[in-house]
Amino acid sequence: MNRGEQFFVIEGATRYEGECVWSRANESDGTSKPAYPVRIFVKSIRRCGLIGLVPLSQAKRLRIAQLAKQVLESKEGDGSIELLEGY
């Protein structure tokens, strides 16, 4: 099963928002747990500013995807997370 989640990352005075998708495995008791290594595909990342959401350069998308990866790793605990191409 794939799970999607919205996230935000704050770097300096700028807030970045995006969505990511990663895989989870269904247990026999109906619960869901991360399928390791968790693979994150960041579907979209945009900078939030006074004029709304602004598309980012490829290099900036990579930087924010790496920050989002760190945040999600801290939330998941003991699993590893791998960014896929297309972040």
C-alpha positions as CSV (number, residue, x, y, z in Angstrom):
1,M,0.0,0.0,0.0
2,N,1.3,3.5,-0.7
3,R,0.7,6.3,1.8
4,G,0.7,9.9,0.9
5,E,1.3,12.8,3.2
6,Q,1.6,16.5,3.0
7,F,4.6,18.1,4.7
8,F,6.2,21.4,5.3
9,V,9.8,22.4,6.0
10,I,11.0,25.8,7.3
11,E,14.4,27.0,6.2
12,G,15.3,30.4,7.5
13,A,12.2,32.7,7.0
14,T,10.8,30.6,4.2
15,R,8.2,27.8,4.5
16,Y,8.2,25.0,1.8
17,E,5.2,22.8,1.4
18,G,4.9,19.5,-0.6
19,E,3.5,16.0,-0.8
20,C,5.3,12.7,-0.6
21,V,4.3,9.1,-1.1
22,W,5.9,6.1,0.5
23,S,5.1,2.4,0.9
24,R,3.6,0.7,3.9
25,A,2.9,-3.0,4.4
26,N,-0.5,-4.3,5.7
27,E,-0.2,-6.7,8.6
28,S,-2.6,-9.6,9.0
29,D,-4.3,-7.9,11.9
30,G,-5.3,-5.0,9.7
31,T,-2.7,-2.5,10.9
32,S,-0.1,-0.9,8.7
33,K,3.6,-0.5,9.2
34,P,6.4,1.0,7.1
35,A,7.9,-1.3,4.5
36,Y,11.7,-0.8,4.8
37,P,13.5,0.7,3.3
38,V,10.8,3.4,3.0
39,R,11.0,5.0,-0.4
40,I,9.8,8.6,-0.6
41,F,8.8,10.2,-3.8
42,V,8.2,13.9,-3.3
43,K,5.5,14.8,-5.7
44,S,5.6,18.5,-5.4
45,I,7.4,21.2,-3.4
46,R,6.7,24.9,-3.6
47,R,7.9,27.9,-1.7
48,C,5.2,29.8,0.2
49,G,5.5,33.5,0.0
50,L,3.4,36.7,0.0
51,I,2.5,36.1,-3.6
52,G,1.4,32.5,-3.1
53,L,3.1,29.2,-4.1
54,V,6.2,29.6,-6.4
55,P,7.8,26.6,-8.3
56,L,11.3,25.9,-7.3
57,S,14.5,25.1,-9.2
58,Q,15.7,21.5,-9.4
59,A,18.6,22.2,-7.0
60,K,16.3,23.8,-4.4
61,R,13.8,20.9,-4.8
62,L,16.6,18.5,-4.0
63,R,17.6,20.5,-0.9
64,I,14.0,20.6,0.4
65,A,13.4,16.9,-0.4
66,Q,16.5,16.1,1.7
67,L,15.2,18.2,4.6
68,A,11.8,16.5,4.3
69,K,13.6,13.1,4.3
70,Q,15.3,14.0,7.6
71,V,11.9,15.1,9.2
72,L,10.2,11.9,8.0
73,E,13.0,9.7,9.3
74,S,12.7,11.3,12.7
75,K,9.0,10.6,12.7
76,E,9.3,7.0,11.5
77,G,11.9,6.1,14.1
78,D,14.0,3.0,13.3
79,G,13.6,2.8,9.5
80,S,15.6,4.1,6.6
81,I,14.2,6.4,3.9
82,E,15.4,6.6,0.4
83,L,14.7,9.5,-2.0
84,L,13.7,8.4,-5.5
85,E,14.5,10.3,-8.7
86,G,11.9,12.9,-9.4
87,Y,11.9,14.5,-5.9
